[in-house]
Amino acid sequence: MPRDADDAIPWLLLHTRTTGGSGRLAGITSVQRIRTHGGTAPAESCNEATIGRIARVPYSADYIFFEREQS
């Protein structure tokens, strides 16, 4: 998958499932994450010394929402 830098999480395409709602996002069929920067897991591994520690990893991305055609 494309990524914008070595420290960037990959681009992603997710397909949605209906929940039967009627809100603003009800017609969305897919969401795509592109132009990512940052977001990869810290290099430090999980072990007994890091249990309970919160790792905040900044990232940015653009999201594209696709919706079904209106008839």
Buried (B, 14 or more C-beta within 10 A) or exposed (E): EEBBEEEBBEBEEEEBEEEEEEEEEEBBEEBBBBBBBBBBEEEEEEEEEEEEEEEEEEEEBEEEEEEEEEE
